Amino acid sequence: MTELIGLVALILLGAGYWQLRRQSEFAQAWLARYCRGQSFQLLSVYRYRFVWQKGRILTQFRFEFSHDGLQHNEGKLWLHRLTVLNVELPILREPDSPML
């Protein structure tokens, strides 16, 4: 019986890890496509935290990007499983124009 419980625990642990990796790869691919569409340069993506909300687990990813090649900005991506719920971007500032 102990072996069965250990085997089930190992399978659940492996399935959880597989789901985390799958979600990370989805977030990376989705953000790469999103940044390409917005003319941003994606610099990095990392999982930030999990939140229990309305009976479901939400995952927040933070990503770093540049919109002009000089400035570094950070945005947030909220996922539930493999569904994008929200993307939050900071207010982007344009560099000072030398003509002014």
C-alpha positions in Angstrom: 0.0 0.0 0.0 2.8 2.4 0.8 4.4 1.8 -2.6 1.1 2.6 -4.3 0.8 5.9 -2.4 4.4 6.7 -3.3 3.7 5.9 -6.9 0.6 8.1 -7.0 2.4 10.9 -5.3 5.2 10.7 -7.8 2.8 10.7 -10.8 1.0 13.7 -9.4 4.3 15.6 -8.8 5.3 14.8 -12.4 2.0 15.9 -13.8 2.2 19.2 -11.9 5.7 19.9 -13.1 4.6 19.1 -16.7 1.7 21.5 -16.4 4.0 24.3 -15.1 6.4 23.8 -17.9 3.6 23.7 -20.5 2.2 26.9 -19.1 5.7 28.6 -19.1 6.2 27.6 -22.7 2.8 28.8 -23.7 3.4 32.2 -22.0 6.8 32.6 -23.7 5.3 31.8 -27.2 2.3 34.0 -26.7 4.3 36.9 -25.5 6.8 36.6 -28.3 3.8 36.8 -30.8 2.2 39.7 -28.8 5.4 41.7 -28.7 6.1 41.1 -32.4 2.6 42.5 -33.2 3.2 45.6 -31.0 6.7 46.2 -32.4 8.3 45.5 -29.0 11.5 43.6 -28.3 10.8 40.8 -25.8 13.8 40.6 -23.4 12.7 38.0 -20.7 9.7 36.2 -19.2 9.4 34.7 -15.8 6.6 33.3 -13.6 6.0 35.7 -10.7 3.2 34.2 -8.5 0.1 32.2 -8.2 -3.2 33.7 -7.0 -6.4 31.9 -5.8 -9.3 33.9 -7.2 -13.0 33.0 -7.7 -12.3 29.3 -7.2 -9.5 29.0 -9.7 -5.7 29.4 -9.7 -4.3 32.3 -11.7 -0.7 32.6 -12.7 1.0 35.9 -13.1 4.0 36.1 -15.4 6.2 39.2 -15.7 7.9 40.1 -18.9 10.6 42.6 -19.8 10.5 44.4 -23.1 11.8 47.4 -24.9 9.7 49.5 -27.3 12.5 51.7 -28.6 15.7 49.7 -28.0 16.8 52.0 -25.2 14.2 51.8 -22.5 13.5 48.8 -20.4 9.9 48.2 -19.3 8.1 45.4 -17.4 4.6 44.1 -18.1 2.3 41.5 -16.6 0.5 38.6 -18.1 -2.3 36.8 -16.3 -3.1 33.2 -17.2 -5.7 30.6 -16.1 -4.4 27.2 -17.4 -3.6 28.1 -21.0 -6.0 31.0 -21.3 -4.8 34.6 -21.4 -6.9 36.7 -19.1 -5.1 40.0 -19.1 -2.0 41.8 -20.3 -0.9 44.9 -18.3 1.6 47.3 -19.8 3.1 50.5 -18.2 2.6 53.8 -19.8 5.3 54.1 -22.4 7.3 57.3 -22.7 8.8 58.4 -25.9 12.5 59.6 -25.7 13.0 63.4 -25.8 13.2 64.6 -29.4 16.4 66.5 -30.3 14.2 68.8 -32.4 12.5 70.4 -29.4 
